[in-house]
C-alpha cells in the first residue's frame, strides 16, 4: 500500500473516532492463500523509495492452559 493511501484511510478514521496516538500499530494482511491477520510492527526502515515494515504474527496461546492458570478451569495441556 502506498503511504498516501494509508494516510487517507488514517485521516478518515481519525475524523470519525478518537485515536490514541501512542497506541500500538498493527497491520492487517491476508491474501487468497492466507486469512487476514493483524500483525505487530516489530521494526521499520526507510529509504528514498519506500518505508518498509517488518511484521510479526500475533502470538498463539493455549486457551485451556490460560484458563487453568487464571483459576477458571483445569488445563488439558500442562
C-alpha positions in Angstrom: 0.0 0.0 0.0 1.3 3.4 -0.9 1.8 5.8 2.0 -0.7 8.4 0.6 -3.5 5.7 0.6 -2.6 4.8 4.2 -2.7 8.4 5.3 -6.1 8.9 3.6 -7.5 6.0 5.4 -6.0 7.0 8.7 -7.3 10.6 8.4 -10.8 9.4 7.6 -10.8 7.1 10.6 -9.4 9.8 12.9 -12.2 12.2 11.9 -14.8 9.5 12.9 -13.4 8.1 16.1 -11.0 9.1 18.8 -7.5 7.8 18.1 -4.8 7.2 20.7 -1.7 8.5 19.0 0.5 6.4 21.4 -1.3 3.1 20.7 0.5 0.1 19.1 0.1 0.0 15.3 -1.0 -3.3 13.8 -1.3 -4.0 10.1 -3.8 -6.5 8.8 -2.8 -8.6 5.8 -4.3 -11.5 4.0 -4.4 -12.9 0.5 -6.0 -15.7 -1.5 -3.9 -18.3 0.3 -4.0 -16.9 3.9 -6.8 -15.5 6.0 -6.4 -11.9 7.1 -4.4 -11.5 10.3 -3.4 -8.4 12.4 0.4 -8.3 12.5 2.5 -6.4 15.0 5.0 -4.0 13.6 8.4 -5.2 15.0 10.7 -2.9 13.0 10.7 -0.5 10.1 13.2 1.1 7.8 13.0 4.0 5.3 14.9 4.7 2.1 14.4 7.2 -0.7 11.7 5.0 -2.3 9.7 3.4 0.5 9.1 2.8 4.1 9.2 -0.9 4.9 7.8 -2.6 7.9 8.8 -5.9 9.5 5.6 -7.7 10.5 5.4 -10.3 13.3 2.3 -12.6 13.5 0.4 -12.5 16.8 1.4 -15.0 19.4 -0.8 -18.1 19.7 -1.9 -19.4 23.0 -3.5 -22.5 24.6 -6.8 -21.3 25.9 -7.2 -24.3 28.2 -3.8 -23.6 29.8 -4.5 -19.9 30.1 -7.9 -20.6 31.8 -6.2 -23.0 34.2 -3.5 -20.6 35.2 -6.2 -17.9 35.8 -8.0 -20.4 38.1 -11.1 -20.7 35.9 -10.7 -24.2 34.6 -8.4 -27.2 34.5 -5.7 -27.4 31.9 -5.6 -30.1 29.2 -2.1 -29.1 28.1 0.0 -28.8 31.2 
